[in-house]
Structure formats: structure tokens, C-alpha cells
């Protein structure tokens, strides 16, 4: 399976915002590349990070797409498939796209606080440590639906990560039982419940060309 193997903090610097790709490290002002400490490297990576050249309309559309892809850890081909699905659904394509990305199994595992990052959630899923409705599902990109239940497999409950689960706010469209290590999808997330700092209409404009 193809995946990005470069420096993750570089992606946050390129987008100019926290993408929360390294779990707890991203919440620390002393370790995050965008934090307020002497070693922080502000600005986009590259030779001329402070270029004042005005961004074109296409550039803004591309950045919106790249930021969303990197936030969810999705590569281009898979992102296009999600967009095609969103187009066929009733309602606004941009909002449908974000809802589909939020309903990915790896994202839900992360949102429930069962993983430190989406990359960690993908690892738990592919290794068979996550159950959906009581059955093992090892496909991180699988789309869940309302009333689906996500839980930790019995043989994985002894892992240190679950014994020291960090308190993290859970979105209103999910519920979590930290004692039983399981959560439920309560509803399809609305745009107001998705915390991605992006104008999804720019993505629609980009793919509509």
C-alpha cells in the first residue's frame, strides 16, 4: 500500500497549520514545529519560505485539496475516489466529501481517542486490533455508517496505549465508552462538526475544471 514516508512536520509547515500527524507531540508547544520555542521552524519548507508572491486562484484551490488530503492521510488516487462518491450523493459535494473522510474507519478510531494519530489508527486497523460490530475489519479506508460500533479486540486491550488513553474531546456525532473501549457512530457528521480548516468549495472548483 502506497503511503507518504517523508518528514511529517514538513507537511504542517507547508500548510501553515497543525495537521496533528504526530499525536501528543502536536499538542506540545515545546516539541511541535509550529510551536512557540527557540527551535521552531516557522514558514513553509524550502529555499524561499517567506515569498510574498500573490497566490493564484488555482494555487488556493490546490492548497485546499492538499491540506485536506494531508489532514486525513489520504493519497491522490484514493482522494479522487472519495470525491467521485461525494459527487453522486445528494446535497453539497464539498460537505459530502468531508463527511465521507470523517467516516473512514481510521479517522473514527482516532476521533474516539483509541489512537494517538490517524497514522497510528491505520496501524491498529491493519494489524487486526479493531473490531466493527464485533468482527475484525482491517481496511483503514472502510466507510462506516450510523449505529456501527467500533471496539478494541480482546487480545489488544492490554496494550499500554489503551491503559494510558489521553483525554481528548470526542465529536458530538460519536459516543465513547472508555471502560469497554468501544464507541458508536451516532450520526453523519455535519460541516459544523468537522474541524478541518479548509474551504471545501475550493476543492469542488478545482475538480470541476
Long-range contacts (C-beta under 8 A, 24 or more apart in sequence): 2-75, 3-73, 3-75, 4-73, 4-75, 8-119, 9-33, 9-41, 10-45, 11-70, 13-41, 13-42, 13-43, 13-44, 13-45, 13-49, 14-44, 14-45, 14-66, 15-63, 15-66, 15-67, 15-70, 16-44, 17-67, 17-197, 19-67, 19-70, 19-71, 20-71, 20-117, 20-118, 21-70, 21-73, 21-117, 21-118, 21-119, 22-117, 23-115, 23-116, 23-117, 23-120, 24-116, 24-166, 26-117, 58-206, 60-202, 61-202, 61-203, 61-205, 61-206, 62-206, 64-198, 64-199, 64-200, 64-202, 64-203, 64-206, 65-202, 65-203, 65-206, 67-196, 67-197, 67-198, 68-97, 68-98, 68-101, 68-196, 68-198, 68-200, 68-203, 71-196, 71-198, 72-101, 72-104, 72-107, 72-118, 73-106, 73-118, 73-119, 73-122, 74-101, 74-141, 78-141, 80-207, 83-203, 83-207, 93-204, 94-200, 94-201, 94-203, 94-204, 95-190, 95-191, 95-200, 97-200, 97-203, 98-189, 98-191, 98-194, 98-196, 98-200, 99-188, 99-189, 99-190, 99-194, 100-143, 102-173, 102-189, 102-194, 103-143, 103-144, 103-145, 103-185, 103-188, 103-189, 104-140, 104-141, 104-142, 104-143, 104-144, 105-130, 105-132, 105-137, 105-139, 105-140, 105-141, 105-142, 105-143, 105-144, 105-150, 106-140, 106-141, 108-144, 108-150, 108-174, 108-183, 108-185, 109-150, 111-170, 111-171, 111-174, 112-150, 112-170, 112-174, 112-176, 112-183, 113-165, 113-166, 113-167, 113-168, 113-170, 113-176, 113-178, 114-150, 114-152, 114-162, 114-165, 114-181, 114-183, 115-161, 116-161, 116-166, 120-161, 124-156, 128-153, 129-153, 129-155, 129-156, 129-159, 144-185, 145-185, 146-185, 146-186, 146-187, 146-188, 147-184, 147-185, 148-184, 148-185, 149-182, 149-183, 149-184, 149-185, 150-182, 150-183, 150-184, 150-185, 151-180, 151-181, 151-182, 151-183, 152-181, 152-182, 157-181
